[in-house]
Amino acid sequence: MLIDRHWLTEADQIPSPNFDDRPDAEDISLIVIHCISLPPGEFGHSYVDQLFCNRLDPAVHPYFEAIHQLKVSAHLLIKRGGEITQYVPFDKRAWHAGVSSYLGRERCNEFSIGIELEGAEDVAYTEAQYRQLTVVIQTLLRTYPRLSKQRIAGHSEIAPGRKTDPGEAFEWEKLRQLLDGRNC
């Protein structure tokens, strides 16, 4: 897996309009792990793509009525089967973190890469997702020198009290072991 002009070579590309320039394009120093499912708890649809591209139809599901006008995005989505979609190039600011702070630094979107896992906070993530997430993170670490294994956080950590993802089902120790090359 490689990164070419800030796009992951192994990802499907669905460019989102929901991004802008980072204040410092070289300051990519945090990875934020999220989870998403639309409608909540349902997997395997293209609704996340539609949300991130401002094409979510509010008539399809009652939940969509409340969120269809949001202007949000993440850099990547890793689906249940391990397929990867990239919406925003890594050198641009995706709109995934919202009001946030990491180690006293506000506005995490300015310096982070947002990775969504197709899932729910209380549903186990798949082996394929952990494998792909590990490879993606290793690729990001090789490409962006300000990133490190110690600078990976959940959305819940950077927006406590407001966000709870990736949730109790996410196995942080498993991710650490995989990143260290240990089998789980």
C-alpha positions in Angstrom: 0.0 0.0 0.0 1.3 3.4 -1.0 0.3 7.0 -0.9 0.6 8.9 -4.1 -0.1 12.7 -4.0 -1.8 12.2 -0.7 -4.2 9.5 -2.0 -4.0 5.9 -0.8 -3.3 3.7 -3.8 -5.4 0.8 -2.5 -8.6 2.9 -1.8 -11.6 3.7 -3.9 -11.7 7.4 -4.4 -14.9 9.3 -3.9 -13.9 12.9 -3.6 -16.0 14.9 -1.1 -16.6 18.6 -1.4 -16.4 18.9 2.4 -12.8 19.8 3.0 -10.5 22.8 2.9 -6.8 23.7 3.2 -5.0 22.9 6.4 -3.3 26.0 8.0 0.0 24.0 7.7 -0.2 21.2 5.1 3.0 19.7 6.7 1.4 19.4 10.1 -0.2 16.0 10.0 0.4 14.7 13.5 -2.7 12.8 14.7 -4.8 9.9 13.6 -8.4 9.9 14.8 -10.4 6.7 14.8 -14.2 7.0 14.4 -17.1 4.7 13.6 -20.1 5.3 11.5 -23.2 3.4 10.3 -26.1 4.7 8.4 -28.8 4.2 9.4 -27.4 3.5 12.9 -26.5 -0.1 13.3 -26.9 -1.0 9.6 -24.0 -1.9 7.4 -23.3 -2.4 3.7 -25.1 0.6 2.2 -23.7 3.6 0.3 -25.2 6.1 2.6 -21.9 7.1 4.2 -20.6 8.0 0.7 -23.8 10.0 0.1 -23.5 11.8 3.4 -19.8 12.8 2.8 -20.7 14.0 -0.7 -23.9 16.0 0.3 -26.2 13.6 -1.5 -28.0 11.9 1.4 -31.7 11.7 0.6 -33.8 12.6 3.8 -36.8 10.7 2.4 -34.9 7.3 2.5 -34.9 6.9 6.3 -36.3 9.0 9.2 -32.8 9.3 10.7 -31.5 11.0 7.6 -33.9 13.9 8.1 -31.8 15.1 11.0 -28.4 14.7 9.3 -28.8 15.2 5.6 -27.7 18.8 5.7 -24.5 18.2 7.6 -21.3 19.1 5.8 -19.0 16.4 7.1 -16.3 14.1 5.8 -13.4 11.9 6.8 -10.3 11.0 5.0 -11.0 7.3 4.9 -13.8 4.8 5.5 -12.9 1.1 6.2 -15.9 -1.1 5.5 -16.8 -4.3 7.3 -15.1 -6.4 4.6 -11.9 -4.3 4.7 -12.6 -2.3 1.5 -11.3 1.3 1.8 -12.8 4.5 0.4 -10.9 7.8 0.5 -12.9 11.0 0.4 -10.3 13.7 1.1 -6.6 13.8 0.3 -4.4 13.6 3.4 -2.8 17.0 2.9 -6.3 18.7 3.1 -8.5 19.2 6.2 -11.4 16.8 6.3 -14.3 17.8 8.5 -14.5 14.9 11.0 -13.6 16.0 14.5 -15.8 19.0 15.2 -15.1 20.8 18.4 -12.1 18.9 19.7 -8.8 19.1 21.6 -5.8 16.8 21.7 -3.1 17.3 24.4 -4.3 20.9 24.9 -4.3 21.7 21.2 -7.8 22.8 19.8 -9.3 22.1 16.4 -8.0 18.6 15.6 -9.2 18.8 12.0 -6.3 21.1 11.3 -3.6 18.5 12.1 -5.3 15.1 12.0 -6.3 12.3 9.6 -9.8 11.0 10.2 -10.5 7.3 9.7 -14.0 6.0 9.9 -14.7 2.3 10.6 -18.0 1.1 9.3 -19.5 -0.1 12.6 -21.3 0.7 15.8 -19.9 1.4 19.2 -21.3 -1.8 20.7 -20.7 -4.2 17.7 -17.4 -6.0 17.3 -15.3 -4.7 14.4 -14.2 -7.3 11.9 -10.8 -8.9 11.5 -10.6 -7.4 8.0 -11.1 -3.9 9.4 -8.3 -4.4 12.0 -6.0 -5.8 9.3 -6.7 -2.9 6.9 -6.5 -0.3 9.6 -3.1 -1.6 10.7 -1.8 -1.5 7.1 -3.2 2.0 6.6 -1.7 3.3 9.8 1.7 1.8 8.9 1.5 3.4 5.5 0.6 6.8 7.1 3.5 6.5 9.6 6.0 5.9 6.8 4.7 8.9 4.8 4.0 11.6 7.3 6.9 12.0 9.8 5.0 13.9 12.5 2.7 10.9 13.0 3.5 8.1 15.5 1.9 5.1 17.1 1.5 7.2 20.2 -0.5 9.8 18.4 -3.6 7.8 17.6 -6.8 8.7 19.4 -10.5 7.8 19.4 -13.1 10.5 18.6 -14.2 10.1 22.2 -10.7 11.1 23.4 -10.6 14.4 21.5 -14.3 15.3 22.1 -15.1 13.8 25.5 -18.6 14.3 26.7 -19.7 15.0 23.1 -18.6 11.8 21.2 -18.2 8.2 22.3 -16.8 6.5 19.2 -15.3 4.2 18.2 -16.8 2.8 21.4 -16.4 -0.1 23.7 -16.3 -2.6 20.9 -13.1 -1.2 19.6 -10.1 -3.2 20.8 -7.3 -0.7 21.3 -4.9 -3.4 22.6 -5.4 -5.5 19.5 -4.6 -2.5 17.3 -1.4 -1.8 19.4 -0.3 -5.5 19.1 -0.9 -5.5 15.3 1.0 -2.3 14.9 3.9 -3.8 16.9 3.8 -6.9 14.6 2.4 -9.2 17.3 -0.3 -11.7 16.3 -3.5 -11.4 18.2 
